[in-house]
Amino acid sequence: MTRRTEWPEGPAEPGDGPEFTGGPTDGSVYEPGTGRGARSGRRSRGGADGGAGFGEGAGRRARSGTRNSGSPSSSRAERGEPRDQRDKGEPRDPVEQARNICLRLLTGTPRTRKQLADALRKREIPDEAAEEVLARFEDVGLIDDAAFAGAWVESRHHGRGLARRALVRELRTKGVDSSVIDEAVGRLDADQEEETARELVARKLRSTRGLDRDKRLRRLAGMLARKGYGEGMALRVVRQALEEEGEDTEGLDEPF
């Protein structure tokens, strides 16, 4: 008698056949072909879509950002308010303002009293406060028009070759008193002034060579006139310089 073998027509139902006992026993689901089990119900660190930046690290950053942005600043400066808005409503002493302005202007550069007074007036400092500060600065020697005038004459005469007339004009524009100007400019004697004029002409003389005599005369004498030298002194100094070069100076005694 021949024995027939019956083959199942479809996949085996659960429970049919031998039970698999080699998988994990901690509740994870077995992944065929990997030998690993993925714990049931646990999401991957990369998130459901597998993209970077949405795992546990992103969560920590999000929580940290919430804490940082939620802490109010105790200082108005830290909140970024403008300085003038922070100072709004606070009284400002005009005397202190005037003092700060004067100190800033005097840093590195001497100033006359009038220059400082004009600066305070331009900044709308009350006259009473300005006068108080200026008087105090004079008392302690921070403002000294006599010293200013003396230093100005020394510097501008030796540095730029300016004559007394030009120096007087400049000091007047800076508000120095006439008596102070006279004293400072009086330190320049006539001999020193003429010697400076000769030095100026000697430096300029070479650049005029090749020009006719009258044009040289006008150019050199005009240079001295712009620096405050009188007409008589300028003509005398230029004539002597031209004579030393062999120029005929006959007729040059007339004013130019």
C-alpha positions as CSV (number, residue, x, y, z in Angstrom):
1,M,0.0,0.0,0.0
2,T,1.4,3.3,-1.0
3,R,1.5,6.1,1.6
4,R,0.7,9.7,0.3
5,T,2.4,12.7,1.6
6,E,0.1,15.8,2.0
7,W,1.8,19.2,1.6
8,P,0.3,22.3,3.2
9,E,-1.4,24.6,0.6
10,G,-0.5,27.9,2.3
11,P,1.8,29.4,5.0
12,A,1.6,27.8,8.4
13,E,-0.7,29.4,10.9
14,P,0.8,30.7,14.1
15,G,1.5,27.9,16.4
16,D,2.0,25.4,13.7
17,G,5.4,23.7,13.6
18,P,8.2,23.9,16.1
19,E,8.4,27.0,18.4
20,F,11.4,29.3,17.9
21,T,13.3,29.7,21.1
22,G,16.6,31.4,20.0
23,G,15.3,35.0,19.9
24,P,15.5,37.7,22.6
25,T,13.5,37.1,25.7
26,D,13.3,40.8,26.7
27,G,10.2,41.7,24.7
28,S,12.0,43.0,21.6
29,V,11.0,42.1,18.0
30,Y,13.4,39.9,16.2
31,E,14.7,41.2,12.9
32,P,15.4,38.3,10.5
33,G,18.9,38.2,9.1
34,T,20.4,40.6,11.6
35,G,20.7,38.7,14.7
36,R,19.5,41.8,16.6
37,G,16.3,42.7,18.2
38,A,14.8,46.1,18.2
39,R,13.0,47.0,21.4
40,S,9.3,47.2,20.8
41,G,7.8,50.8,20.9
42,R,11.2,52.6,21.0
43,R,11.9,55.2,18.3
44,S,15.2,55.7,16.6
45,R,17.4,58.6,17.9
46,G,17.3,60.0,14.5
47,G,13.6,60.6,14.6
48,A,10.8,59.0,12.6
49,D,12.2,60.3,9.3
50,G,15.8,59.4,10.1
51,G,16.9,63.1,9.6
52,A,19.7,64.6,11.7
53,G,19.0,67.3,14.3
54,F,15.6,66.0,15.5
55,G,16.9,63.5,18.1
56,E,17.7,63.8,21.8
57,G,20.4,66.5,21.1
58,A,17.9,68.7,19.4
59,G,15.5,68.3,22.3
60,R,18.1,69.4,24.7
61,R,19.0,72.5,22.6
62,A,15.3,73.4,22.4
63,R,14.9,73.2,26.1
64,S,18.1,75.1,26.7
65,G,17.0,77.9,24.4
66,T,13.6,78.2,26.1
67,R,15.3,78.7,29.5
68,N,17.8,81.3,28.1
69,S,15.2,83.4,26.3
70,G,12.8,83.2,29.1
71,S,15.0,84.8,31.7
72,P,14.5,88.6,31.8
73,S,17.5,90.9,32.0
74,S,17.9,92.9,35.2
75,S,19.8,95.7,33.4
76,R,18.3,98.1,30.9
77,A,21.6,98.3,29.1
78,E,21.5,94.5,28.6
79,R,18.1,94.8,27.0
80,G,19.6,97.1,24.4
81,E,17.9,100.3,25.3
82,P,19.7,103.4,23.9
83,R,21.9,105.3,26.4
84,D,19.9,108.5,26.1
85,Q,16.7,106.6,26.8
86,R,18.3,105.1,29.9
87,D,19.3,108.6,31.1
88,K,16.0,110.1,30.3
89,G,14.5,111.7,33.3
90,E,17.8,111.9,35.2
91,P,18.9,115.5,36.0
92,R,22.1,116.7,34.3
93,D,24.1,119.4,36.0
94,P,25.1,122.1,33.6
95,V,28.2,122.9,35.6
96,E,29.3,119.3,35.2
97,Q,28.5,119.4,31.5
98,A,30.5,122.6,31.1
99,R,33.4,121.1,33.0
100,N,33.5,118.0,30.8
101,I,33.3,120.0,27.6
102,C,36.2,122.3,28.6
103,L,38.4,119.4,29.7
104,R,37.8,117.6,26.4
105,L,38.6,120.7,24.4
106,L,41.8,121.4,26.4
107,T,43.1,117.8,25.9
108,G,46.3,118.2,23.9
109,T,45.5,121.7,22.6
110,P,45.6,124.9,24.6
111,R,42.6,127.2,24.2
112,T,41.8,130.8,25.1
113,R,39.0,131.7,27.4
114,K,36.9,133.1,24.5
115,Q,37.3,129.9,22.5
116,L,36.0,127.9,25.4
117,A,33.2,130.3,26.1
118,D,32.1,130.2,22.5
119,A,32.1,126.4,22.6
120,L,29.9,126.3,25.7
121,R,27.5,128.8,24.2
122,K,27.2,126.7,21.1
123,R,26.3,123.8,23.2
124,E,23.6,125.9,25.0
125,I,25.3,125.8,28.4
126,P,23.7,128.5,30.6
127,D,25.9,131.6,31.0
128,E,26.0,131.3,34.8
129,A,27.3,127.7,34.7
130,A,29.8,128.6,31.9
131,E,31.1,131.6,33.9
132,E,31.6,129.5,37.0
133,V,33.6,126.8,35.2
134,L,35.7,129.3,33.2
135,A,36.6,131.3,36.3
136,R,37.5,128.1,38.1
137,F,39.7,126.9,35.2
138,E,41.5,130.3,35.2
139,D,42.1,130.0,39.0
140,V,43.9,126.7,38.6
141,G,45.8,127.7,35.5
142,L,44.0,125.5,33.0
143,I,43.1,128.7,31.1
144,D,46.0,131.2,30.7
145,D,45.6,133.6,27.8
146,A,49.0,135.2,28.5
147,A,50.8,131.9,28.3
148,F,48.7,130.9,25.2
149,A,49.7,134.2,23.4
150,G,53.4,133.8,24.3
151,A,53.5,130.2,23.0
152,W,51.6,131.2,19.9
153,V,54.0,133.9,19.0
154,E,57.0,131.7,19.5
155,S,55.6,128.8,17.5
156,R,54.1,130.8,14.6
157,H,57.1,133.1,14.2
158,H,59.8,130.4,14.2
159,G,57.6,127.7,12.5
160,R,55.8,129.7,9.9
161,G,57.9,132.9,9.8
162,L,55.0,135.2,10.6
163,A,55.7,138.8,11.4
164,R,54.2,140.8,14.3
165,R,51.4,142.2,12.3
166,A,50.1,138.7,11.2
167,L,50.5,137.4,14.8
168,V,48.4,140.3,16.2
169,R,45.7,139.5,13.7
170,E,45.6,135.8,14.6
171,L,45.6,136.4,18.3
172,R,42.7,138.8,18.0
173,T,40.6,136.3,16.2
174,K,41.1,133.9,19.1
175,G,39.8,136.5,21.6
176,V,43.0,137.4,23.4
177,D,42.9,140.8,25.1
178,S,44.8,143.6,23.3
179,S,47.1,144.2,26.3
180,V,48.1,140.6,26.4
181,I,48.7,140.6,22.6
182,D,51.0,143.6,22.8
183,E,53.0,142.0,25.6
184,A,53.5,138.7,23.7
185,V,54.3,140.3,20.3
186,G,56.6,142.8,21.9
187,R,59.0,140.0,22.7
188,L,59.9,140.0,19.0
189,D,62.3,142.8,18.3
190,A,62.8,144.4,14.9
191,D,66.2,142.8,14.3
192,Q,64.8,139.3,14.9
193,E,61.9,139.9,12.6
194,E,64.1,141.1,9.8
195,E,66.4,138.1,10.1
196,T,63.5,135.8,9.8
197,A,62.4,137.7,6.6
198,R,65.9,137.2,5.1
199,E,65.7,133.5,5.8
200,L,62.3,133.3,4.1
201,V,63.6,135.1,1.0
202,A,66.7,132.9,0.8
203,R,64.6,129.8,0.7
204,K,62.3,131.1,-2.0
205,L,64.9,132.9,-4.1
206,R,66.0,129.7,-6.0
207,S,62.5,129.0,-7.3
208,T,62.4,132.5,-8.9
209,R,65.5,132.2,-10.9
210,G,64.9,132.5,-14.6
211,L,62.1,135.1,-14.2
212,D,62.7,138.7,-15.0
213,R,63.7,141.1,-12.2
214,D,60.4,142.8,-11.6
215,K,58.5,139.5,-11.5
216,R,61.0,138.1,-9.0
217,L,60.5,141.2,-6.9
218,R,56.8,141.0,-6.9
219,R,56.8,137.3,-6.0
220,L,59.3,137.6,-3.1
221,A,57.9,140.8,-1.7
222,G,54.3,139.4,-2.0
223,M,55.3,136.3,0.0
224,L,56.7,138.5,2.8
225,A,53.6,140.8,2.8
226,R,51.3,137.7,3.2
227,K,53.2,136.8,6.3
228,G,52.7,140.2,7.8
229,Y,56.0,142.0,7.0
230,G,55.8,145.7,6.2
231,E,56.3,147.1,2.8
232,G,59.5,148.9,3.6
233,M,61.2,145.9,5.3
234,A,60.0,143.6,2.5
235,L,61.4,145.8,-0.3
236,R,64.8,146.2,1.5
237,V,65.2,142.5,2.2
238,V,64.3,141.5,-1.3
239,R,66.6,144.1,-3.0
240,Q,69.6,143.0,-0.9
241,A,68.9,139.3,-1.9
242,L,68.7,140.2,-5.6
243,E,71.9,142.3,-5.4
244,E,73.8,139.4,-3.9
245,E,72.8,137.3,-7.0
246,G,74.1,140.1,-9.3
247,E,70.7,141.6,-10.3
248,D,70.5,145.3,-11.2
249,T,68.4,146.8,-8.5
250,E,68.3,150.3,-9.8
251,G,64.9,151.8,-9.5
252,L,63.7,149.2,-6.9
253,D,63.5,151.8,-4.1
254,E,59.9,152.6,-5.2
255,P,57.1,150.8,-3.3
256,F,55.9,147.7,-5.1
